[in-house]
Amino acid sequence: MTSRYLIIICLVFMAVFSGCNKKESTPYVSYSYNGSGAAGDLLTFSVNETAGGYTIYNETNKQYDNGSFTVYTNELKGLYKVFVRGAFYYAVEMPGQVFTGNFPTARVSYNLSFAITPRALTGSVFAGNYVYLRVGSAAVNGSTLNKEWGILSILANGKWTKQAYCNDTGTIVALMPDEYSGQVPPVSPSDSGTWSYNTFYSNRLVMTGGSLGDSLTGFVYVSDSGSVFNMDLGYGHGFLYGLKLIDASSNPVKGNFGFADIRYDATMGGGKFVYNDTTQNMGWWRADSYGKVRNGSLGPLNQCQVLKNVYFTKNAIFAGDTVDFYSVVSGPYFMEFQFRNNKFRSYALGARLP
């Protein structure tokens, strides 16, 4: 009888410890990303997909922030929803590539942020021409209802050039992507400088010269089908977010693109765009800061004559607004910006959803 109990105890002991070992071996999927926030902060994100949580280190003000997220499983499948400080915020992740969101990042003034997974860079594989948008609340041509976009060219010889445009008149030339008829890169760019690798962080670029003044930090992710680039402009100045121009025949607008956005009145949301190959329309779903989802469609989209990665439609209805809508793609990476009566209404950064 004693030996039977001894055998049972041993079996229970083995089962318990076997179960513990199995639990401890459960893989936790976590990724790190380096990038910028719209205030002009340098940010480091750690995103734990298994636990549904994130941690942010704001390198500029030396503060931390953290929170948790849930993942939509309905029509917004794959979009992250973050509830913090009484409101809903949104994020999109391409695991091991890019992460973007509009939730707090250890800074009182919330806005969009974008980050890229750290990996060593060599050579000039990211060289090319990028359509960029300046993300941030700084006034452009005298108004915060104006936004700067343009063409940023990264040259293989360690130089860069930039030509800026705006939606309204002022110091920066007023021109929209569908109106651009020049060469790529522009023949006489308004700004230029040099780039090099950071001595201590091989995944970061050092951008200097031109109107930038101080050395600034850049990040890039190059995939087989597209490239994304962002350059921090320093606190109070935001950052540049750029998508590489690629021959449109190998870079069509297709699939589901998740996004996080911010509007002219500082309200935020997130959602999904779905391009219809047959009608060239863009279906959209958008959840607001209360979690309420609206949907509709816009289009058909027209392709810009020179900037082949840029698609647009005028007088479209989006979330109750009549807007001129511009979207830019580079493989799986995405952004869009909207104007009404030539004034800024909203912009969004994102990437392909599953």
C-alpha positions as CSV (number, residue, x, y, z in Angstrom):
1,M,0.0,0.0,0.0
2,T,2.8,2.4,0.9
3,S,4.6,1.8,-2.4
4,R,1.4,2.5,-4.3
5,Y,1.0,5.9,-2.6
6,L,4.7,6.6,-3.3
7,I,4.2,5.9,-7.0
8,I,1.1,8.1,-7.1
9,I,2.9,11.0,-5.3
10,C,5.8,10.6,-7.8
11,L,3.4,10.8,-10.8
12,V,1.7,13.9,-9.4
13,F,5.1,15.5,-8.7
14,M,6.2,14.8,-12.3
15,A,3.0,16.0,-13.8
16,V,3.0,19.3,-11.8
17,F,6.6,20.1,-12.7
18,S,6.1,19.0,-16.3
19,G,3.2,21.4,-16.5
20,C,5.3,24.2,-15.1
21,N,8.1,23.6,-17.5
22,K,5.6,23.6,-20.4
23,K,4.1,26.9,-19.2
24,E,7.5,28.5,-18.8
25,S,8.4,27.5,-22.4
26,T,5.5,29.3,-23.9
27,P,7.0,31.8,-26.4
28,Y,6.3,35.5,-25.9
29,V,6.3,37.4,-29.1
30,S,7.8,40.9,-28.6
31,Y,9.3,43.4,-30.9
32,S,11.2,46.7,-30.5
33,Y,10.9,49.7,-32.7
34,N,12.7,53.1,-32.9
35,G,11.2,56.2,-34.3
36,S,9.6,59.6,-33.8
37,G,6.6,61.3,-32.3
38,A,4.8,64.3,-33.8
39,A,6.1,66.6,-31.0
40,G,9.6,65.9,-32.4
41,D,10.5,63.3,-29.8
42,L,12.7,60.2,-30.4
43,L,10.9,57.1,-29.2
44,T,11.6,53.5,-28.5
45,F,8.6,51.1,-28.4
46,S,8.5,47.6,-27.0
47,V,5.4,45.8,-28.2
48,N,4.4,42.4,-26.6
49,E,1.9,40.7,-28.9
50,T,1.4,37.8,-26.5
51,A,0.5,39.9,-23.5
52,G,-1.1,42.6,-25.5
53,G,1.0,45.4,-24.0
54,Y,3.5,48.1,-24.9
55,T,6.1,50.2,-23.2
56,I,7.5,53.5,-24.6
57,Y,10.7,55.2,-23.7
58,N,10.7,58.9,-24.8
59,E,14.4,59.6,-25.4
60,T,13.8,63.3,-25.6
61,N,12.2,63.9,-22.2
62,K,13.6,60.8,-20.6
63,Q,10.1,59.6,-19.6
64,Y,8.4,56.2,-19.9
65,D,4.8,55.3,-20.7
66,N,3.0,52.0,-21.1
67,G,-0.4,50.5,-21.7
68,S,-2.3,47.6,-23.1
69,F,-4.2,46.9,-26.3
70,T,-6.8,44.6,-27.8
71,V,-6.9,43.5,-31.4
72,Y,-10.1,43.8,-33.5
73,T,-11.5,40.6,-35.0
74,N,-14.4,42.0,-36.9
75,E,-14.3,44.3,-40.0
76,L,-11.3,46.0,-38.5
77,K,-9.4,42.8,-38.0
78,G,-5.8,43.3,-37.1
79,L,-6.2,47.0,-35.9
80,Y,-5.0,47.6,-32.4
81,K,-7.3,49.5,-30.0
82,V,-5.8,51.2,-26.9
83,F,-8.0,52.6,-24.1
84,V,-6.1,55.1,-21.9
85,R,-7.0,58.2,-20.0
86,G,-10.6,58.0,-20.9
87,A,-10.4,57.7,-24.7
88,F,-9.7,55.2,-27.4
89,Y,-6.5,55.3,-29.5
90,Y,-5.3,53.1,-32.4
91,A,-2.2,51.5,-33.7
92,V,-1.0,49.3,-36.6
93,E,1.9,46.9,-36.5
94,M,3.7,44.9,-39.1
95,P,5.6,42.7,-36.7
96,G,9.3,43.1,-37.0
97,Q,9.0,45.9,-39.5
98,V,7.0,49.0,-38.5
99,F,4.7,50.3,-35.8
100,T,2.5,53.4,-35.8
101,G,-0.1,54.8,-33.4
102,N,-1.7,57.9,-32.0
103,F,-1.8,57.1,-28.3
104,P,0.1,59.0,-25.5
105,T,3.9,58.6,-25.7
106,A,5.1,60.1,-22.4
107,R,4.2,63.6,-23.7
108,V,1.2,65.7,-22.8
109,S,0.5,66.7,-26.4
110,Y,-0.6,63.5,-28.1
111,N,-0.3,62.9,-31.8
112,L,0.9,60.4,-34.4
113,S,4.1,58.4,-33.9
114,F,5.9,56.1,-36.2
115,A,8.7,53.6,-35.5
116,I,10.9,51.1,-37.4
117,T,12.4,47.8,-36.1
118,P,16.1,48.3,-35.4
119,R,18.4,46.4,-37.7
120,A,21.9,47.2,-38.9
121,L,22.1,49.2,-42.1
122,T,24.9,48.9,-44.7
123,G,25.6,50.5,-48.0
124,S,22.8,52.7,-49.5
125,V,20.1,50.1,-50.1
126,F,17.5,52.7,-49.1
127,A,18.6,55.3,-51.7
128,G,15.8,56.6,-53.8
129,N,13.1,59.2,-54.0
130,Y,10.4,59.4,-51.3
131,V,7.1,61.3,-51.2
132,Y,7.0,62.7,-47.6
133,L,4.6,64.4,-45.3
134,R,5.7,66.5,-42.3
135,V,3.9,65.1,-39.3
136,G,3.4,67.6,-36.4
137,S,1.5,70.6,-35.3
138,A,4.0,73.3,-36.3
139,A,2.5,76.1,-38.5
140,V,3.4,75.9,-42.2
141,N,3.1,79.1,-44.4
142,G,1.8,80.8,-41.3
143,S,-1.0,78.4,-40.4
144,T,-1.5,75.1,-38.6
145,L,-4.2,74.3,-41.2
146,N,-1.5,74.0,-43.8
147,K,0.7,70.9,-44.2
148,E,4.0,70.4,-45.8
149,W,4.6,67.5,-48.2
150,G,7.3,67.1,-50.8
151,I,10.0,64.9,-52.4
152,L,12.9,63.7,-50.3
153,S,15.8,62.1,-52.3
154,I,18.3,59.9,-50.6
155,L,21.4,59.7,-52.8
156,A,23.9,56.8,-52.8
157,N,26.8,59.2,-52.5
158,G,25.8,60.2,-48.9
159,K,23.8,63.3,-49.8
160,W,20.1,64.1,-49.6
161,T,17.9,66.7,-51.3
162,K,14.4,67.9,-50.4
163,Q,11.8,69.9,-52.2
164,A,8.9,71.1,-50.1
165,Y,5.3,72.0,-51.2
166,C,2.2,73.1,-49.3
167,N,-1.6,73.2,-49.8
168,D,-1.7,77.0,-49.5
169,T,0.4,80.0,-50.6
170,G,3.3,81.3,-48.6
171,T,7.1,80.9,-48.3
172,I,6.7,77.2,-49.4
173,V,5.3,76.8,-52.9
174,A,1.6,75.9,-53.0
175,L,1.2,72.7,-55.0
176,M,-0.5,69.4,-54.5
177,P,0.8,65.9,-55.7
178,D,-1.6,65.7,-58.6
179,E,-0.3,69.1,-59.9
180,Y,3.4,68.1,-59.8
181,S,4.8,68.0,-63.4
182,G,8.5,68.2,-62.8
183,Q,11.3,65.6,-62.8
184,V,12.1,63.2,-60.0
185,P,14.3,64.1,-58.2
186,P,13.5,67.8,-58.7
187,V,16.1,69.7,-60.7
188,S,16.6,72.6,-58.2
189,P,15.6,71.3,-54.8
190,S,15.1,73.9,-52.0
191,D,17.1,72.0,-49.4
192,S,20.0,69.6,-49.2
193,G,22.5,68.0,-46.9
194,T,24.4,64.8,-46.0
195,W,23.6,61.5,-44.3
196,S,25.8,58.9,-42.6
197,Y,25.4,56.0,-40.2
198,N,25.3,56.7,-36.5
199,T,28.6,55.6,-35.0
200,F,27.0,53.9,-32.0
201,Y,23.6,52.8,-33.4
202,S,24.0,51.2,-36.9
203,N,20.2,51.2,-37.5
204,R,20.1,55.0,-37.3
205,L,21.1,57.6,-39.8
206,V,22.6,61.0,-39.0
207,M,21.1,63.7,-41.2
208,T,22.8,67.1,-41.4
209,G,23.0,70.3,-43.4
210,G,20.6,72.5,-45.2
211,S,17.8,74.1,-43.2
212,L,18.1,71.3,-40.6
213,G,21.1,72.9,-38.8
214,D,21.8,70.4,-36.0
215,S,22.4,66.7,-36.7
216,L,19.1,64.9,-36.7
217,T,18.1,61.2,-36.6
218,G,16.6,59.1,-39.4
219,F,15.3,55.6,-39.7
220,V,14.5,53.4,-42.7
221,Y,13.0,50.0,-43.4
222,V,13.6,48.4,-46.8
223,S,11.5,45.5,-47.9
224,D,11.3,43.5,-51.1
225,S,8.3,45.5,-52.3
226,G,8.7,49.0,-50.8
227,S,10.6,51.3,-48.4
228,V,9.6,53.6,-45.6
229,F,11.7,56.4,-44.1
230,N,11.3,58.9,-41.3
231,M,13.5,61.7,-40.1
232,D,13.1,63.4,-36.7
233,L,13.2,67.2,-36.9
234,G,13.7,67.9,-33.2
235,Y,11.4,68.8,-30.4
236,G,8.6,71.2,-31.5
237,H,9.2,70.5,-35.2
238,G,7.7,67.0,-35.7
239,F,9.2,64.5,-38.2
240,L,9.2,63.6,-41.9
241,Y,7.5,60.4,-43.0
242,G,8.3,59.2,-46.5
243,L,7.3,56.4,-48.8
244,K,9.7,55.4,-51.6
245,L,8.5,55.9,-55.1
246,I,8.4,52.7,-57.1
247,D,7.1,51.9,-60.6
248,A,3.4,51.7,-60.1
249,S,3.1,48.5,-62.2
250,S,4.9,46.6,-59.4
251,N,3.4,48.7,-56.6
252,P,-0.4,48.7,-57.0
253,V,-2.8,50.0,-54.4
254,K,-4.4,46.7,-53.3
255,G,-5.3,44.9,-50.1
256,N,-6.3,46.1,-46.6
257,F,-4.4,49.0,-45.0
258,G,-4.8,49.8,-41.3
259,F,-4.3,53.4,-40.1
260,A,-4.1,55.7,-37.1
261,D,-5.1,59.3,-37.8
262,I,-5.5,62.8,-36.4
263,R,-7.8,65.5,-37.5
264,Y,-7.5,69.3,-37.7
265,D,-9.3,69.6,-34.3
266,A,-6.9,67.2,-32.6
267,T,-9.5,64.3,-32.4
268,M,-8.1,60.9,-33.3
269,G,-9.2,57.7,-34.8
270,G,-8.2,54.5,-36.5
271,G,-9.5,52.2,-39.1
272,K,-9.0,50.4,-42.4
273,F,-9.0,51.2,-46.1
274,V,-9.8,48.5,-48.7
275,Y,-9.1,49.2,-52.4
276,N,-11.4,47.7,-55.0
277,D,-9.5,46.6,-58.1
278,T,-12.6,46.6,-60.3
279,T,-14.1,50.0,-59.4
280,Q,-10.9,51.7,-58.2
281,N,-12.9,52.9,-55.2
282,M,-11.6,52.8,-51.6
283,G,-13.8,51.4,-48.9
284,W,-13.2,52.8,-45.5
285,W,-14.0,52.0,-41.8
286,R,-13.0,54.5,-39.1
287,A,-13.4,54.2,-35.3
288,D,-13.3,57.4,-33.3
289,S,-12.0,58.3,-29.8
290,Y,-15.3,56.9,-28.4
291,G,-14.9,53.6,-30.2
292,K,-17.8,54.3,-32.6
293,V,-17.2,52.9,-36.1
294,R,-18.5,54.5,-39.3
295,N,-17.9,53.3,-42.8
296,G,-18.3,54.3,-46.4
297,S,-16.4,54.5,-49.7
298,L,-14.7,57.1,-51.8
299,G,-13.3,57.3,-55.3
300,P,-12.7,56.3,-57.9
301,L,-9.0,57.0,-57.2
302,N,-6.9,58.6,-59.9
303,Q,-3.1,58.0,-60.2
304,C,-0.8,61.0,-60.3
305,Q,0.9,61.5,-63.6
306,V,4.5,61.9,-62.2
307,L,4.3,60.6,-58.7
308,K,3.0,57.2,-59.5
309,N,2.7,56.0,-55.9
310,V,0.2,58.7,-55.1
311,Y,-3.5,58.2,-55.7
312,F,-6.2,60.9,-55.2
313,T,-9.9,61.8,-55.6
314,K,-11.6,65.1,-55.2
315,N,-14.8,66.0,-53.4
316,A,-15.0,62.7,-51.6
317,I,-17.2,62.0,-48.5
318,F,-15.1,60.8,-45.5
319,A,-16.4,60.7,-41.9
320,G,-19.0,63.4,-42.7
321,D,-16.6,65.7,-44.5
322,T,-16.3,66.6,-48.2
323,V,-12.6,66.4,-48.8
324,D,-9.8,66.1,-51.4
325,F,-8.2,62.7,-50.5
326,Y,-4.6,61.7,-51.2
327,S,-3.1,58.3,-50.5
328,V,0.5,57.1,-50.9
329,V,1.7,53.5,-50.9
330,S,5.1,51.8,-51.1
331,G,4.6,48.1,-51.0
332,P,2.9,47.4,-47.6
333,Y,3.4,50.9,-46.2
334,F,0.7,53.6,-46.4
335,M,-0.2,57.2,-45.6
336,E,-3.1,59.5,-46.6
337,F,-3.9,63.1,-46.1
338,Q,-7.1,65.2,-46.7
339,F,-8.0,68.8,-47.3
340,R,-11.3,70.7,-47.5
341,N,-11.4,74.1,-49.2
342,N,-7.7,73.9,-49.5
343,K,-7.3,73.6,-45.7
344,F,-6.0,70.6,-43.7
345,R,-8.6,68.2,-42.4
346,S,-6.7,65.0,-41.4
347,Y,-3.8,62.7,-42.1
348,A,-3.0,59.0,-41.3
349,L,-0.1,56.7,-41.2
350,G,-0.4,52.9,-41.6
351,A,0.5,49.6,-43.1
352,R,-1.1,46.5,-44.5
353,L,-3.3,44.5,-42.2
354,P,-3.4,40.7,-42.2
